[in-house]
Amino acid sequence: MVSLELTTCLTLIEKYLFLISAVMAIKASSTLVELLALVSRNGIPISSANACTPKQTPY
């Protein structure tokens, strides 16, 4: 009888841990999407954009 109760308790704990990990994963992906949206909205500063363009050298 005790082993059945222990097994049931462990099963519930495993279910709760699974739900908690799922919520943590959803929150992490939501944070990443918010970060990407913020970066996209702000764009690239002009000085950084100019640093990425190749310099033309006179021949």
JOZIZI-V735131 format. One record per residue. N is the residue number from 1. RES is the residue in one small letter. PSI is psi as a letter, one per 20 degrees, with the letter a starting at -180 (* if undefined). OMEGA is omega in whole degrees, 0 to 359 (none if undefined). Layout:
N,RES,PSI,OMEGA / N,RES,PSI,OMEGA
This chain:
1,m,g,181 / 2,v,g,181 / 3,s,h,177 / 4,l,g,178 / 5,e,g,179 / 6,l,g,178 / 7,t,g,179 / 8,t,g,179 / 9,c,g,178 / 10,l,h,179 / 11,t,g,178 / 12,l,g,178 / 13,i,g,178 / 14,e,h,178 / 15,k,g,179 / 16,y,g,179 / 17,l,h,178 / 18,f,g,180 / 19,l,g,179 / 20,i,g,180 / 21,s,h,177 / 22,a,g,179 / 23,v,h,178 / 24,m,g,179 / 25,a,g,179 / 26,i,g,180 / 27,k,g,180 / 28,a,g,180 / 29,s,h,177 / 30,s,g,178 / 31,t,g,178 / 32,l,g,179 / 33,v,g,178 / 34,e,g,179 / 35,l,g,179 / 36,l,h,178 / 37,a,h,179 / 38,l,g,178 / 39,v,g,180 / 40,s,g,181 / 41,r,g,182 / 42,n,h,180 / 43,g,a,180 / 44,i,p,177 / 45,p,q,184 / 46,i,g,181 / 47,s,h,178 / 48,s,h,179 / 49,a,g,179 / 50,n,h,180 / 51,a,h,182 / 52,c,i,181 / 53,t,q,180 / 54,p,q,179 / 55,k,p,177 / 56,q,p,179 / 57,t,p,179 / 58,p,q,179 / 59,y,*,none
